[in-house]
Amino acid sequence: MFYLCSVWADADTWFERQQQEEEMQRLQAEHRAAMQAAEKLHREKLAAEREDEKEEETADPMAAVGLNR
């Protein structure tokens, strides 16, 4: 009888490990997705800032050559 209890305990432990592994993989996938979204937003922000700088340079051509002092 003890052997059967041990088998069920091992099965429960295996099942719990499987669930924990699946949960860890899900969390890692969520983390990767969040990091990729943050990186994309950061790249878009940098691109917008560069675009704003270009627009400022073309709006005031004297500033581009340093004659606007």
N, C-alpha and C positions, 0 to 999 in steps of 0.2 A: 504493500500500500504506500509506503514511504517513497518508493521509486516513482509511482504515478504522480504524487504530489511534486516531486522534484522535476519531473518532465513538464508539468503544467507551469511550475515556477519559471523554468527555463524558457518556455514558450511565451509566458507573459513578459519576461525580461527582453526577449528577442523582439517581441511586438513593440514594446515601449521604446527600444533602441531604434527600431525602424521609424516609429512616429517622430522621435526626436530628430533623426537624420532628415526626414522629410521637412520638418519644421525649420531646421537649420538651413536647408537648401532654399526654402521659400523666403526666409529672412535675408539670405545672401542675395537672392534675385531681386528682392525689393530694394535692398541697399544699393546694388549695382544700378538699378533703374533710377533711383533718386540721385545718385552721383552723376549719372549721364545727363539727367535733366538739369542739374546744377551747373555742370560744365557747359552745356548748351546755352543756358541763360547767361553765363559769364562771357562766353564767346560773343553772343549777340550784343551784350552791353559794351564790350570792348569795340566791336565793329561800329556800333552807334556813336560811341565817343570819337572814334577816328573819323567817322563821317561828319560829325559836328565840327571837328577841327578843320577838315577840308573846306566845309562851307564857310567857316569864319575867315579862312585865308582868302577864299575867292571873293568874299563880300568886301574885304578891305585890302585891295592890292598893295597899298602903301605899307601895310603892316608886314606883308610877306617879304618886302625888301628892306625893312627896318627904317623907312623914311617917315614914320608916323610918330616922331618924338616930340 
